[in-house]
């Protein structure tokens, strides 16, 4: 699939780059969509820091940290990721412990997302 994306865009040239004004990081509070941030503690420090900034900056963002996961939580733990997505949309929060793999037990406490009416 990625190869096809490169093939389709080949020959178009590089898109013009311009700085956002204000920068995206300064505009996170404008995001009102339900936001779930999955973080693998084994990822690069810069990525973990970016996840912290997003979860701190987006109102009502939910963050889930997994100590035994690196850069691709949804690929490294697909079943747990799917549960996180499903739990996030339920009306009641649930807590689940996943001890089905060796290593640390991941305990997730995910609050439900609250849908906002568009003004």
C-alpha distances in whole Angstrom, upper triangle without the diagonal:
4,5,5,7,9,10,11,13,14,18,19,20,20,21,24,25,28,29,29,33,33,31,28,30,33,32,30,33,32,29,31,28,28,26,25,25,24,25,25,28,27,24,26,29,27,25,27,29,27,26,30,30,28,30,33,32,31,33,33,30,30,29,28,29,28,30,28,25,23,20,17,20,18,16,19,21,19,23,24,22,22,26,26,24,26,29,29,29,32,36,37,36,35,36,34,34,32,33,31,30,32,33,34,34,32,34,32,34,32,34,33,31,34,33,34,36,35,38
4,5,5,7,9,10,11,12,16,16,18,17,18,22,22,25,26,26,30,31,28,26,27,31,30,28,32,31,28,30,27,27,25,25,24,23,24,23,26,25,22,23,26,25,22,25,27,24,24,28,28,26,28,31,31,29,32,33,29,29,28,28,28,27,29,27,24,21,18,16,19,18,16,19,22,20,24,25,22,23,27,26,24,27,30,29,30,33,36,38,36,36,36,35,35,32,34,32,30,32,33,33,34,32,34,32,34,32,34,33,32,34,33,34,36,35,38
4,5,5,6,9,10,10,14,15,17,17,19,22,23,26,28,29,32,33,31,29,30,34,33,32,35,34,32,33,31,31,29,28,27,26,27,27,30,28,25,26,29,27,25,28,30,28,28,32,32,30,32,35,34,33,36,36,33,33,32,31,31,31,32,30,27,24,21,20,23,21,19,22,25,23,27,28,26,26,30,30,28,31,34,33,34,37,40,41,40,40,40,38,38,35,37,35,33,35,35,36,37,35,37,36,38,36,38,37,35,38,37,38,39,38,41
4,5,5,6,9,10,13,14,16,17,18,22,23,26,28,29,32,33,31,29,31,34,33,32,35,34,31,33,30,31,29,29,28,28,29,29,32,30,28,28,31,29,27,30,32,29,29,33,33,30,33,36,35,33,36,36,33,33,33,32,33,32,34,32,29,27,23,22,24,22,21,24,26,24,28,29,27,27,30,30,28,31,34,33,33,36,40,41,40,40,40,39,39,37,38,36,35,37,38,38,39,37,38,37,39,36,38,37,35,37,36,37,38,36,39
4,5,5,6,9,12,12,14,14,15,18,19,22,24,25,29,30,27,25,28,30,29,28,32,30,28,30,27,28,26,26,26,26,27,27,30,29,26,26,29,27,25,28,29,26,26,30,30,27,30,33,31,30,33,34,31,31,30,31,31,31,33,32,28,25,22,20,23,21,20,24,26,24,27,29,26,26,30,29,27,29,32,31,31,35,38,40,39,39,39,38,38,36,38,36,35,37,37,38,38,35,37,35,37,35,36,35,33,35,33,34,35,34,36
4,6,5,6,10,10,12,12,14,17,18,22,24,25,29,30,28,26,28,31,30,30,33,32,30,32,30,31,29,29,28,28,28,28,31,30,26,26,29,27,25,28,30,27,28,31,31,29,31,34,33,32,35,36,33,33,32,32,33,32,34,33,29,26,23,22,25,23,22,25,28,26,30,31,28,29,32,32,30,33,35,34,34,38,41,43,41,41,42,40,41,38,40,38,37,38,38,39,40,37,39,37,39,37,39,38,36,38,36,37,38,36,39
4,6,5,9,10,12,14,16,19,21,24,27,28,32,33,31,29,32,35,33,33,36,35,33,35,32,33,32,32,31,31,32,32,34,33,30,30,33,31,29,32,33,31,31,35,34,32,35,38,36,35,38,39,36,36,36,36,36,36,37,36,32,30,26,25,28,26,25,28,30,29,32,34,31,31,35,34,32,35,38,36,37,40,43,45,44,44,44,43,43,41,43,41,39,41,41,42,43,40,42,40,42,40,41,40,38,40,39,40,40,38,41
4,6,9,9,12,13,14,18,20,23,26,26,30,31,30,28,31,33,32,32,35,33,31,33,30,32,30,31,30,31,32,32,35,34,31,31,34,31,29,32,34,30,31,35,34,31,34,37,35,34,37,37,35,35,35,35,36,36,38,37,33,31,27,26,28,26,26,29,31,29,32,34,31,31,34,34,31,34,37,35,35,39,42,44,43,43,44,43,44,41,43,42,40,42,42,43,43,41,42,40,42,39,40,39,37,38,37,37,38,36,38
4,6,6,8,10,11,14,16,20,22,23,27,29,27,25,28,31,29,30,33,31,29,32,30,31,30,30,30,30,31,31,34,33,30,30,32,29,27,31,32,28,29,33,32,30,33,35,33,32,35,36,34,35,34,35,35,36,38,37,33,30,26,25,28,27,26,29,32,30,33,34,31,31,35,34,32,34,37,35,36,39,42,44,43,44,44,43,44,42,44,42,41,43,42,43,43,41,42,40,42,39,40,39,36,38,36,37,37,35,37
4,6,7,10,12,15,17,21,24,25,29,31,29,28,30,33,32,32,36,34,33,35,33,35,33,33,32,33,33,33,36,35,31,31,33,30,29,33,33,30,32,35,34,32,35,38,36,35,38,40,37,38,37,37,38,38,39,38,34,31,28,27,30,29,28,31,34,32,36,37,34,34,38,37,35,38,40,39,39,43,45,47,46,47,47,46,46,44,46,44,42,44,44,45,45,43,45,43,44,42,43,42,40,42,40,40,41,39,41
4,5,9,11,14,17,21,24,26,29,31,30,29,32,34,33,34,37,36,34,37,35,37,35,36,35,35,36,36,39,37,34,33,35,33,31,35,36,33,34,37,36,34,37,40,38,37,40,42,39,40,40,40,41,41,42,41,38,35,31,30,34,32,32,35,37,36,39,40,37,38,41,40,38,41,43,41,42,45,48,50,49,50,50,49,50,47,49,48,46,48,47,48,49,46,48,46,47,45,46,45,42,44,42,42,43,40,42
4,7,8,11,14,18,21,23,26,28,27,26,29,31,30,31,34,32,31,34,32,34,33,34,33,34,35,35,38,37,33,32,34,31,30,34,34,31,32,35,34,32,35,37,35,34,37,39,37,38,38,39,39,40,42,41,37,34,30,30,33,32,31,34,37,35,38,39,36,36,40,39,36,39,42,40,40,44,46,48,47,48,48,48,49,47,49,47,46,47,47,47,48,45,47,44,46,43,44,43,40,41,39,39,40,37,39
4,6,9,12,15,19,21,24,26,25,25,28,30,29,30,34,32,31,34,33,35,33,34,33,34,34,35,37,36,32,31,33,30,29,32,32,29,31,34,32,31,34,36,34,34,37,39,36,38,37,39,39,39,41,40,36,33,30,30,33,32,32,34,37,36,39,40,36,37,41,39,37,40,42,40,41,44,47,49,48,48,49,48,49,47,49,48,46,47,47,47,48,45,47,44,46,43,44,43,40,42,40,40,40,38,39
4,6,9,12,15,18,21,23,21,21,24,26,26,27,30,29,28,31,31,32,31,32,30,31,31,32,34,33,29,28,30,26,26,29,29,26,28,31,29,28,31,33,31,31,34,36,33,35,34,36,36,37,38,38,34,31,27,27,31,30,30,33,35,34,38,38,34,36,39,37,35,38,40,38,39,42,45,47,45,46,46,46,46,45,47,46,44,45,44,44,45,42,44,42,43,41,42,41,38,39,38,38,38,36,37
4,6,10,13,15,18,20,19,19,22,24,23,24,28,26,25,29,28,30,28,30,29,30,30,32,34,33,29,28,29,26,25,29,28,25,27,29,27,26,29,31,28,28,31,34,31,33,33,34,35,36,38,38,34,31,27,27,30,30,30,33,35,34,37,37,33,35,38,36,33,37,39,36,37,40,43,44,43,44,45,45,45,44,46,46,44,45,44,44,45,42,43,41,41,39,39,39,36,37,35,35,35,32,34
4,7,10,12,15,18,17,17,21,22,22,23,27,25,25,28,28,31,29,31,29,31,31,33,35,34,30,29,30,26,26,29,28,25,27,29,27,26,29,30,28,28,31,34,31,34,33,35,36,37,39,39,35,32,29,29,32,32,32,35,37,36,39,39,35,36,39,37,35,38,40,37,38,42,43,45,44,45,46,46,47,46,48,48,46,47,46,46,46,43,44,42,42,40,40,39,36,37,36,35,35,32,33
4,7,9,13,15,14,14,17,19,19,21,24,23,23,26,26,29,27,28,27,29,29,30,32,32,28,26,26,23,22,26,24,21,24,26,23,23,26,27,25,25,28,31,29,31,31,33,33,35,36,37,33,30,26,27,30,30,31,33,35,34,38,37,33,35,37,35,33,37,38,35,36,40,42,43,42,43,44,44,44,43,46,46,44,45,44,43,44,41,42,39,40,37,38,37,34,35,34,33,34,31,32
4,6,9,12,11,12,15,16,16,19,22,20,21,25,25,28,26,28,27,29,29,31,32,32,28,27,26,23,23,26,24,21,23,25,22,22,25,26,23,23,27,29,28,30,30,32,33,35,36,37,34,31,28,28,31,31,32,34,36,36,39,38,34,36,38,35,33,37,38,35,36,39,41,43,41,43,43,44,45,44,46,47,45,46,44,43,44,41,42,39,39,37,37,37,33,34,33,32,32,29,30
4,6,8,7,9,12,13,13,16,19,18,19,23,24,26,24,26,25,27,27,29,30,30,27,25,24,20,21,23,21,18,21,22,19,19,23,23,20,21,24,27,25,28,28,30,31,33,34,36,32,30,26,28,30,30,32,33,35,35,38,36,33,35,37,34,32,36,36,33,34,38,39,41,39,41,41,42,43,42,45,45,44,45,43,42,42,39,39,37,37,35,35,35,32,32,31,30,31,28,29
4,6,5,7,10,10,10,13,15,14,16,19,20,23,21,24,23,25,26,28,29,30,27,25,24,21,20,23,21,17,20,21,17,17,20,20,17,18,21,24,22,25,26,28,29,32,34,35,32,29,26,27,29,29,31,33,34,34,36,35,31,33,35,32,30,33,34,30,32,35,36,38,36,38,39,40,41,41,43,44,43,44,42,41,41,37,38,35,35,32,32,32,28,29,28,26,27,24,25
3,5,8,10,9,9,13,15,14,16,19,21,24,23,25,24,27,28,30,31,33,29,27,26,23,23,25,22,19,21,22,18,18,21,20,17,18,21,24,23,26,27,30,31,34,35,37,34,32,29,30,31,32,34,36,37,36,39,37,34,35,37,33,32,35,35,32,33,36,37,38,37,39,40,41,43,43,45,46,45,46,44,43,43,39,39,36,36,33,33,32,29,29,28,26,27,24,24
4,7,8,6,7,11,12,12,14,18,20,22,21,24,23,26,26,29,30,31,28,26,25,22,22,23,20,18,20,20,16,16,19,18,14,16,18,22,21,24,25,28,29,32,34,36,33,31,28,29,30,31,33,35,35,35,38,36,32,34,35,32,30,34,34,30,31,34,35,36,35,37,38,39,41,41,44,45,44,45,43,41,41,37,37,34,34,31,30,30,27,27,26,24,25,23,23
4,5,5,7,9,12,12,14,17,19,21,19,21,20,23,23,25,26,28,24,23,21,18,18,20,17,14,16,17,13,13,17,16,13,14,17,21,19,22,22,25,26,29,30,32,30,27,24,26,27,28,30,31,32,32,35,33,30,31,33,29,28,32,32,28,30,33,34,35,33,35,36,37,38,38,41,42,41,42,39,38,38,34,34,32,31,29,29,29,26,26,26,24,26,24,24
4,5,5,7,10,10,11,14,15,17,16,18,17,20,20,23,24,25,22,21,20,17,16,17,15,12,14,15,11,10,14,14,11,11,15,18,16,19,19,22,23,26,28,30,27,25,22,23,24,24,27,28,29,29,31,29,26,28,29,26,25,28,28,25,26,29,30,32,30,32,33,34,35,35,38,38,37,39,37,35,35,31,31,29,28,26,26,26,23,23,23,22,23,21,22
4,5,6,9,10,11,15,16,17,15,17,15,18,18,21,22,23,20,19,18,14,14,15,12,10,11,12,8,8,11,11,8,10,13,16,14,17,17,20,21,24,26,28,25,23,21,22,23,24,26,27,28,28,30,28,25,27,28,25,24,27,27,24,26,29,30,30,29,30,31,32,33,33,36,37,36,37,35,33,33,29,29,27,26,24,24,24,22,23,23,22,24,22,23
4,6,8,9,11,14,17,18,17,19,18,21,21,24,25,27,24,23,21,18,18,18,15,13,15,14,10,10,13,12,8,10,13,16,16,19,19,23,24,27,28,31,28,27,24,26,26,27,30,31,31,31,33,31,28,30,31,27,26,29,29,25,27,30,30,31,30,32,32,34,35,36,39,40,39,40,38,35,35,32,31,29,28,26,25,25,23,23,23,21,23,21,22
4,5,6,8,11,13,16,15,17,17,20,21,24,25,28,25,24,23,20,19,19,17,14,15,15,12,10,13,12,8,9,11,15,14,18,19,22,24,27,29,31,29,27,25,25,26,26,29,30,31,30,32,30,27,28,29,26,24,27,27,23,24,28,28,29,28,31,31,33,35,35,38,39,39,40,38,36,35,32,31,28,27,24,23,23,20,20,20,18,20,18,18
4,5,6,9,11,12,11,14,13,17,18,21,22,25,22,22,20,18,17,17,15,12,12,12,9,7,9,9,5,5,8,11,10,14,15,18,20,23,26,28,25,24,22,22,22,23,26,27,27,27,29,26,23,25,25,22,21,24,23,20,21,24,25,26,24,27,28,29,31,31,34,36,35,36,34,32,32,28,27,24,23,21,20,20,17,17,17,16,18,17,18
4,5,8,11,12,12,15,15,19,20,23,25,27,25,25,23,21,20,19,17,15,15,14,11,9,10,9,6,5,6,10,10,14,16,19,21,25,27,30,28,27,25,25,25,25,28,30,29,29,30,28,25,26,26,23,22,24,23,20,21,24,23,25,24,26,27,29,31,32,35,37,37,38,36,34,33,29,28,25,23,20,19,19,16,16,16,14,16,15,16
4,6,9,12,12,16,16,20,22,25,27,29,27,27,26,23,22,22,20,17,17,17,14,12,13,13,9,7,8,11,12,16,18,21,24,27,30,32,29,29,26,26,26,26,29,31,30,30,31,29,26,26,27,24,22,24,24,20,21,24,24,26,25,28,29,31,33,34,37,38,38,40,38,36,35,31,30,27,25,22,21,20,16,16,15,13,14,12,13
4,6,8,9,12,13,17,19,23,25,27,25,25,24,22,20,20,19,16,15,15,13,10,11,12,9,6,7,10,9,13,15,19,21,24,27,29,27,26,24,23,23,22,26,27,27,26,27,25,22,23,23,20,18,21,21,17,17,20,21,23,22,25,26,28,30,31,34,35,35,37,35,33,32,28,27,24,22,19,18,17,13,13,12,11,13,12,13
4,7,8,12,14,18,20,24,26,29,27,28,27,25,22,22,21,19,17,17,16,13,12,13,11,8,7,8,9,12,15,19,22,25,28,30,28,27,25,25,24,23,26,28,27,26,27,25,22,22,22,19,17,19,19,15,15,18,18,20,20,23,25,27,29,30,34,35,35,37,36,33,32,28,27,23,21,18,16,14,11,10,9,7,10,9,11
4,6,10,12,16,19,22,25,27,25,26,26,24,21,21,21,18,16,17,16,13,13,14,13,9,9,9,9,11,14,17,20,23,26,28,26,25,23,22,21,20,23,25,24,23,23,22,19,18,19,16,14,16,16,12,12,15,16,19,18,21,23,24,27,28,31,32,32,35,34,31,30,26,25,21,20,16,15,13,9,9,8,8,10,10,13
4,7,10,13,16,20,22,25,24,25,25,24,21,20,20,18,15,16,16,12,11,14,13,9,9,7,7,8,11,14,17,20,24,25,23,23,22,20,19,18,21,23,21,20,20,19,16,16,16,13,11,12,12,9,9,12,13,15,15,17,19,21,23,24,28,28,29,32,30,28,26,23,21,18,16,12,11,9,6,7,7,9,12,13,16
4,7,10,13,16,19,21,20,21,21,20,17,16,17,14,11,13,13,9,8,11,11,8,9,7,5,6,9,11,14,17,20,22,20,20,18,17,16,15,19,20,19,18,19,17,14,14,15,11,10,13,13,9,11,14,15,17,15,17,18,20,22,22,26,27,27,29,28,26,24,20,19,16,15,12,11,11,8,10,11,12,15,16,19
4,6,10,13,16,18,17,19,19,18,15,14,15,14,10,12,13,10,8,12,12,10,11,9,6,5,6,8,11,13,17,18,16,17,15,14,12,12,16,17,15,15,16,13,10,12,12,8,8,11,11,8,10,13,15,16,14,15,16,17,18,19,22,23,23,25,24,22,20,17,16,12,12,9,10,10,9,12,13,15,19,19,22
4,6,10,12,15,14,15,15,15,11,10,12,10,7,9,10,8,6,10,11,10,12,11,7,6,5,6,8,11,14,16,13,14,12,12,10,11,15,15,14,15,16,13,11,13,14,10,10,14,13,11,14,17,19,19,16,17,17,17,18,18,21,22,22,24,22,20,19,15,15,12,13,11,12,13,12,15,17,19,22,22,25
4,7,10,12,11,14,14,15,11,10,12,11,8,10,13,11,10,13,15,14,16,14,11,8,6,5,6,8,11,12,10,10,10,9,7,8,12,12,11,12,13,10,8,11,12,9,10,13,13,12,15,17,20,20,17,16,16,15,16,15,18,19,18,20,18,17,16,12,13,11,12,11,14,15,15,18,20,22,25,26,29
4,6,9,8,11,11,12,8,7,10,10,7,9,12,11,10,13,15,15,17,16,13,11,7,6,5,6,9,10,8,8,8,9,7,10,12,12,12,13,15,12,11,14,15,12,14,17,16,15,19,21,23,22,19,19,17,17,17,16,18,19,18,19,17,15,15,12,13,12,14,13,16,18,18,21,23,25,28,29,31
4,5,6,9,10,12,9,7,11,12,10,11,15,14,14,16,19,19,21,20,16,14,11,9,6,5,6,7,4,4,6,7,6,10,11,10,10,13,15,12,11,15,16,14,16,19,19,18,22,23,26,25,22,21,19,18,17,15,17,18,16,16,14,13,14,11,14,13,16,16,19,21,21,25,26,28,32,32,35
4,5,8,8,11,9,7,10,12,10,11,15,15,15,17,19,20,22,21,18,16,12,10,7,6,5,7,6,6,8,11,10,14,15,13,13,16,18,15,15,19,19,17,19,22,21,21,24,26,28,27,23,22,20,19,17,17,17,19,17,16,14,12,14,12,14,14,17,17,20,23,23,27,29,31,34,35,37
4,7,8,11,10,9,12,14,13,14,17,18,18,20,22,23,26,25,21,19,15,13,10,8,7,7,6,4,7,10,10,14,14,12,13,17,19,17,16,20,21,19,21,24,24,23,27,29,31,30,26,25,23,21,20,18,18,19,16,16,13,13,15,14,17,17,20,21,24,26,26,30,32,33,37,37,40
4,6,8,6,7,10,11,11,13,15,16,16,18,20,21,24,24,20,19,15,14,11,10,10,10,7,4,5,9,10,13,13,12,14,17,19,17,16,20,21,19,21,24,24,23,26,29,31,30,27,26,24,23,22,20,21,22,19,19,17,16,18,16,19,18,21,21,24,26,26,29,30,32,35,35,38
4,5,5,6,9,10,11,13,14,16,17,18,20,21,25,25,21,20,17,16,14,14,13,13,11,8,8,11,13,16,17,16,18,20,23,21,20,23,24,22,23,27,27,26,29,31,34,33,30,29,27,26,25,24,25,25,23,22,20,19,21,20,22,22,24,24,26,28,28,31,32,33,36,36,38
4,5,5,6,9,10,10,12,14,15,16,18,20,23,23,20,20,16,16,13,14,13,15,13,11,11,14,15,19,19,18,20,22,25,23,21,25,26,23,24,28,27,26,29,31,33,33,29,29,27,27,26,25,26,27,25,24,21,20,22,20,22,21,23,23,26,28,27,30,32,33,36,36,37
4,6,5,6,9,10,10,12,14,15,16,18,22,22,19,19,16,17,15,16,16,17,15,12,11,14,16,19,20,19,21,23,26,24,22,25,26,23,24,28,28,26,29,31,33,33,30,30,28,28,28,27,28,29,27,27,24,23,25,22,24,23,24,24,26,28,27,29,30,31,34,33,35
4,5,5,6,9,10,11,12,14,15,16,20,20,17,17,14,14,12,14,14,15,13,10,8,11,12,15,16,16,18,20,22,20,18,21,23,20,21,24,24,22,25,28,30,30,27,27,26,25,25,24,26,26,24,25,22,21,22,20,21,20,22,21,23,25,24,26,27,28,31,31,33
4,5,5,6,9,10,11,12,14,16,18,19,15,14,11,11,9,11,11,13,11,10,9,12,12,15,17,16,17,19,22,19,17,21,21,18,20,23,22,21,24,26,28,28,24,24,23,23,22,22,24,25,23,23,20,19,20,17,18,17,19,19,21,23,22,25,26,28,31,31,33
4,5,5,6,9,10,10,12,14,17,18,15,15,12,14,12,14,15,17,15,13,13,15,16,19,20,20,21,23,25,22,20,23,24,21,22,25,24,22,26,28,29,29,26,26,25,25,25,25,27,28,27,27,24,22,23,20,21,20,21,20,22,24,23,25,27,27,30,30,32
4,5,5,6,9,10,10,12,16,17,14,14,12,14,13,15,17,18,16,14,12,14,15,17,19,20,21,22,24,22,19,22,23,20,20,24,23,21,24,27,28,28,26,26,25,26,26,26,28,29,27,28,25,24,24,21,22,20,21,20,21,23,21,23,24,25,28,27,29
4,5,5,6,8,10,11,14,14,11,11,8,10,10,12,14,16,14,13,11,13,13,15,17,17,18,19,21,18,16,19,20,16,17,20,20,17,20,23,25,25,22,22,22,22,22,22,25,26,25,25,23,21,21,18,19,17,17,16,18,19,18,20,22,23,26,26,28
4,5,5,6,8,10,13,13,10,11,8,11,10,13,15,17,16,15,14,16,15,18,20,20,20,22,23,20,18,21,21,18,19,22,21,18,22,24,25,25,22,22,22,22,23,23,26,27,26,27,24,22,22,19,19,17,17,16,17,19,18,20,22,23,26,26,28
4,6,5,6,8,12,13,11,12,11,14,14,17,18,21,19,18,16,18,18,20,23,23,23,24,26,23,21,23,24,20,20,24,23,20,23,25,26,26,24,25,24,26,26,27,29,31,30,30,28,25,25,22,22,20,20,18,19,20,19,21,22,22,25,25,26
4,5,5,6,9,11,8,10,9,12,13,17,19,21,19,18,16,17,16,18,21,21,21,22,24,21,18,21,21,17,17,21,20,17,19,22,23,24,22,23,23,24,25,25,28,30,29,30,28,25,25,22,21,19,18,16,17,18,16,18,19,19,22,22,23
4,6,6,8,8,5,7,6,10,11,15,17,20,18,18,16,17,16,17,21,21,20,21,22,19,17,19,19,15,16,19,17,14,17,20,21,21,18,20,20,21,22,23,26,27,27,28,26,23,23,19,18,16,15,13,13,15,13,15,17,18,21,21,23
4,6,8,9,7,9,9,13,14,17,19,22,21,20,19,21,19,21,24,24,24,25,26,23,20,23,22,19,19,22,20,17,20,22,23,22,20,22,22,23,25,26,28,30,30,31,28,25,25,22,21,18,17,15,15,17,15,17,19,19,22,22,23
4,6,9,8,11,12,15,17,20,22,25,23,22,21,22,21,22,25,26,26,26,27,25,22,24,24,20,20,23,22,18,21,23,23,24,22,24,24,26,28,28,31,33,33,34,31,29,28,25,24,21,20,18,17,18,16,17,18,17,20,20,21
4,6,5,9,11,14,17,20,23,25,23,23,21,21,20,21,24,25,24,24,25,23,20,22,22,18,17,20,19,15,17,20,20,21,20,22,23,25,26,27,30,32,32,33,31,29,28,24,23,20,18,16,15,15,13,13,14,14,17,16,18
4,6,9,12,15,18,22,24,27,25,25,24,24,22,23,26,27,26,26,26,24,21,22,22,18,18,20,18,15,16,18,18,19,18,21,22,24,26,28,31,33,33,34,33,30,28,25,23,20,18,15,13,13,11,11,12,11,14,15,16
4,6,10,13,16,20,22,25,24,24,23,23,21,21,25,26,24,24,24,21,19,20,19,15,15,17,15,12,13,15,15,15,14,17,18,21,23,25,28,30,30,32,30,27,26,22,20,17,14,11,9,10,8,8,10,11,14,16,17
4,7,10,13,16,19,22,20,20,19,19,17,18,21,22,21,21,21,18,16,17,17,13,13,15,14,10,13,15,16,16,14,16,17,19,21,22,26,27,27,29,27,25,23,20,18,15,13,10,10,10,8,10,12,13,16,17,20
4,7,10,13,17,19,18,18,18,17,15,16,19,20,18,18,18,15,13,15,14,10,11,13,11,8,11,13,14,14,12,13,14,16,17,19,22,24,24,26,24,21,20,16,14,11,10,7,7,9,8,11,13,15,19,20,23
4,7,10,13,15,14,15,15,15,12,14,17,17,16,17,17,14,12,14,14,10,12,14,13,11,14,16,17,17,14,14,14,15,16,17,20,22,21,23,21,18,17,13,12,10,9,8,10,12,12,15,17,19,22,24,26
4,7,10,12,11,13,13,13,10,12,15,14,13,14,14,11,10,13,12,8,11,13,12,11,15,16,18,17,13,13,12,12,13,13,16,18,18,19,17,15,13,10,9,7,8,7,10,13,13,17,19,22,25,26,29
4,6,9,9,10,12,12,10,12,15,13,12,14,15,12,11,15,14,11,14,17,15,15,18,20,21,20,17,16,14,14,13,13,15,17,16,17,15,12,12,9,9,8,10,11,14,16,17,21,23,25,29,30,32
4,6,6,8,11,11,8,11,13,11,10,13,13,10,10,14,14,12,15,17,16,16,20,21,23,22,18,17,14,13,12,11,13,14,13,13,11,9,9,6,9,9,12,13,16,19,20,23,26,28,32,33,35
4,6,8,11,13,11,14,15,12,12,15,16,13,14,17,17,15,18,21,20,20,24,25,27,25,21,20,17,15,13,12,13,15,13,12,9,7,9,7,10,11,14,16,19,22,23,27,29,31,35,36,39
4,7,11,11,9,13,13,9,10,13,14,12,13,17,17,16,19,21,20,21,25,26,28,27,23,21,18,16,14,12,12,13,10,10,7,7,9,8,12,13,17,18,22,24,25,29,31,33,37,38,41
4,7,7,6,10,10,7,8,11,13,11,11,15,16,15,17,20,19,20,23,25,27,26,23,21,19,17,15,13,14,14,12,12,11,10,12,10,13,14,17,18,21,23,24,27,29,31,35,36,38
4,6,7,10,10,8,10,13,16,14,13,17,18,17,18,22,22,21,25,27,29,29,25,24,22,21,19,17,18,18,15,15,14,14,15,14,17,17,20,20,23,25,25,28,30,32,35,35,38
4,6,9,9,9,11,13,16,15,13,16,18,17,18,21,22,21,24,26,29,29,26,25,24,22,21,19,21,20,18,19,17,17,18,16,19,18,21,20,23,24,24,27,28,30,33,33,36
4,6,5,6,8,10,13,12,10,13,16,14,15,18,19,19,22,24,27,27,24,23,22,21,20,18,19,19,17,18,17,18,18,16,18,17,20,19,22,23,22,26,27,29,32,32,35
4,5,5,6,7,10,9,7,10,12,11,12,15,16,16,19,21,24,24,21,20,18,17,16,14,16,16,14,16,15,15,15,12,15,14,16,16,19,20,20,24,25,27,30,31,34
4,6,5,5,8,8,5,8,11,10,10,13,15,15,17,19,23,23,21,19,19,17,17,15,17,16,15,18,18,18,17,14,16,15,17,16,19,19,19,23,23,26,29,29,33
4,6,5,9,10,8,10,13,13,14,16,18,19,21,23,26,26,24,23,22,19,19,16,18,16,15,17,17,18,18,16,18,17,20,20,23,23,23,26,27,30,32,33,36
4,6,9,9,9,12,14,14,15,18,19,19,22,24,27,26,24,22,20,18,17,14,15,13,12,13,14,14,15,13,16,16,19,19,23,23,24,28,29,31,34,35,38
4,6,5,6,9,10,11,12,14,15,17,19,20,24,23,20,18,17,14,14,11,12,11,10,13,13,13,13,11,13,13,16,16,20,21,21,25,27,30,33,34,37
4,6,5,6,9,10,11,12,14,15,17,19,22,22,20,18,18,15,15,12,15,13,13,16,17,17,16,14,16,14,17,17,20,20,20,24,25,28,31,32,35
4,5,5,6,9,10,11,12,14,16,17,20,20,18,16,15,13,13,10,12,11,12,15,16,16,14,13,14,13,16,15,18,18,20,23,24,28,31,32,35
4,5,5,6,9,10,10,12,15,15,19,18,15,13,12,10,10,8,11,10,11,14,15,14,12,9,10,9,12,12,15,16,18,21,23,26,29,31,34
4,5,5,6,9,10,11,13,15,18,18,16,14,14,12,13,11,14,14,14,17,17,16,15,12,13,11,13,12,15,15,16,19,21,24,27,28,31
4,5,5,6,9,10,11,13,17,17,15,14,14,13,14,13,16,15,16,19,20,19,17,14,15,13,14,13,15,14,15,19,20,23,26,27,30
4,5,5,6,8,10,11,14,14,12,10,11,9,11,11,14,14,16,19,19,18,15,12,12,10,11,10,13,12,14,17,19,22,25,27,31
4,5,5,6,9,10,13,13,11,10,10,10,12,12,15,16,17,20,19,18,15,12,11,8,9,7,10,10,11,15,17,20,23,25,28
4,6,5,7,9,13,13,12,12,13,13,16,15,19,19,20,23,23,21,19,16,15,12,12,10,11,10,10,14,14,18,21,22,26
4,5,6,7,10,11,11,10,12,12,15,15,19,19,21,24,24,23,20,17,16,13,13,10,11,9,10,14,15,18,21,23,26
4,5,5,8,8,7,7,9,10,13,14,18,18,20,23,23,21,18,15,13,10,9,7,8,7,9,12,14,18,21,23,26
4,6,8,9,8,9,11,13,16,17,20,21,23,25,25,23,20,17,15,11,10,6,6,5,6,9,11,14,18,20,23
4,7,9,9,11,14,15,19,19,23,24,25,28,28,26,23,20,18,15,13,10,9,6,6,8,9,13,16,18,21
4,6,7,9,12,14,17,19,23,23,25,28,28,26,23,20,18,14,13,10,9,6,8,9,11,15,17,20,23
4,7,10,13,16,19,21,25,26,28,31,31,28,25,22,19,16,14,11,9,6,8,8,10,14,16,19,22
4,6,10,13,17,19,22,24,26,29,28,26,22,20,17,14,11,9,7,6,9,11,13,17,19,23,25
4,7,10,14,16,20,21,24,26,25,22,19,16,13,10,7,6,5,5,9,11,15,18,21,24,26
4,7,10,13,16,18,20,23,22,20,16,14,11,8,6,7,7,9,12,15,18,21,24,27,30
4,7,10,13,15,18,20,19,16,13,10,7,6,5,7,9,11,15,18,21,24,27,30,33
4,6,10,12,14,16,16,14,10,8,6,6,7,9,12,14,17,20,23,26,30,32,35
4,6,9,11,13,13,10,7,6,5,7,9,12,15,17,20,23,26,29,33,35,38
4,6,8,10,10,9,6,6,7,8,12,14,17,19,22,25,28,31,34,36,39
4,6,7,8,8,5,7,9,12,15,17,21,23,25,29,31,35,38,40,43
4,7,9,10,8,10,12,14,17,19,23,24,26,30,32,36,39,41,44
4,6,8,8,10,13,15,19,20,24,26,28,31,34,37,40,42,45
4,7,8,11,14,17,20,22,26,28,30,34,36,39,43,44,47
4,7,9,12,15,19,21,25,27,29,33,35,38,42,43,46
4,6,9,12,16,18,22,25,27,30,33,36,39,41,44
4,6,10,13,16,19,22,24,28,31,33,37,39,42
4,6,10,12,16,18,21,24,27,30,33,35,38
4,7,10,13,16,18,22,25,28,31,33,36
4,6,10,12,15,18,21,24,28,30,32
4,7,10,13,16,19,22,25,27,30
4,6,9,12,15,18,22,24,27
4,6,9,13,15,19,21,24
4,6,9,13,16,19,21
4,6,9,13,15,18
4,6,10,13,15
4,7,9,12
4,6,9
4,6
4
